Amino acid sequence: MDIASIHNFYEKAVFSTVLDQCQHFPHLQDNDDVLADIACVALNRLPPRYIRHDVDLAFFQTEHERSESERAVMEAVEFAYGFVQARNAMRARR
């Protein structure tokens, strides 16, 4: 069984959105650990959608479902930026 091609459909979208949104947070742009934490928090807020090929899900989604997926990714990433920054600020105060 070839499982190397199996991945979460949301991973690429979340990684891309984290990097796109990073321009609004210049103090985080060079902090790969924090960006990875943000991606993890965002992915954990989304339902798992495992596929073998990106085209598999994209082909079967309606335009409405695609829009909802994009909205969900954006909301998850926005939440994750706030969450991770708040947690890091709390740690810094200790």
C-alpha positions in Angstrom: 0.0 0.0 0.0 1.4 3.4 -1.0 0.5 5.9 1.8 3.2 8.5 1.0 0.7 10.5 -1.1 -1.9 10.8 1.6 -2.1 14.2 3.2 -4.6 16.6 4.8 -6.2 18.8 2.1 -6.0 21.8 4.3 -2.3 21.7 4.9 -1.2 23.6 1.7 -4.0 26.2 2.1 -3.1 26.8 5.7 0.6 27.0 5.1 0.1 29.5 2.3 -2.4 31.6 4.3 0.0 31.7 7.3 2.8 33.0 5.0 0.4 35.5 3.3 -0.8 36.8 6.6 2.7 37.0 8.0 3.3 40.3 6.2 0.9 41.9 8.7 3.1 40.6 11.5 6.7 41.7 10.6 8.0 40.7 14.0 7.1 37.1 13.2 8.3 36.8 9.6 11.6 35.3 10.5 10.4 33.1 13.4 9.8 29.7 11.8 8.9 28.1 15.2 6.1 30.5 15.8 4.8 30.3 12.2 4.8 26.5 12.6 2.9 26.8 15.9 0.4 29.1 14.1 -0.1 26.5 11.3 -0.6 23.7 13.8 -3.2 25.7 15.8 -5.1 26.6 12.5 -5.0 23.0 11.3 -6.4 21.7 14.6 -9.4 24.0 14.2 -10.3 22.6 10.8 -11.8 19.2 10.1 -9.4 16.6 8.8 -9.9 16.0 5.0 -7.4 13.4 3.9 -6.8 12.9 0.2 -4.2 11.4 -2.1 -4.3 14.1 -4.7 -5.4 17.7 -4.4 -7.4 17.5 -7.5 -9.5 14.7 -5.9 -11.3 17.0 -3.5 -11.2 20.0 -5.7 -13.0 18.1 -8.4 -15.8 16.9 -6.2 -16.4 20.2 -4.3 -19.0 22.7 -5.4 -18.2 26.4 -5.7 -20.0 27.0 -2.4 -17.9 24.3 -0.7 -14.7 25.7 -2.1 -15.7 29.2 -0.8 -16.6 27.8 2.6 -13.2 26.0 2.8 -11.3 29.1 1.9 -13.3 31.1 4.5 -12.7 28.4 7.2 -9.0 28.4 6.5 -8.8 32.2 6.8 -10.8 32.2 10.1 -8.6 29.4 11.5 -5.4 31.2 10.6 -6.6 34.5 12.0 -7.6 32.8 15.2 -4.2 31.0 15.4 -2.2 34.2 15.0 -4.1 35.8 17.9 -3.9 32.6 20.0 -0.2 32.0 19.6 0.7 35.6 20.1 -1.4 35.8 23.3 0.2 32.6 24.6 3.7 33.9 23.9 2.9 37.2 25.6 1.7 35.3 28.7 4.9 33.3 28.8 7.0 36.4 28.5 5.3 37.9 31.6 6.3 35.0 33.8 
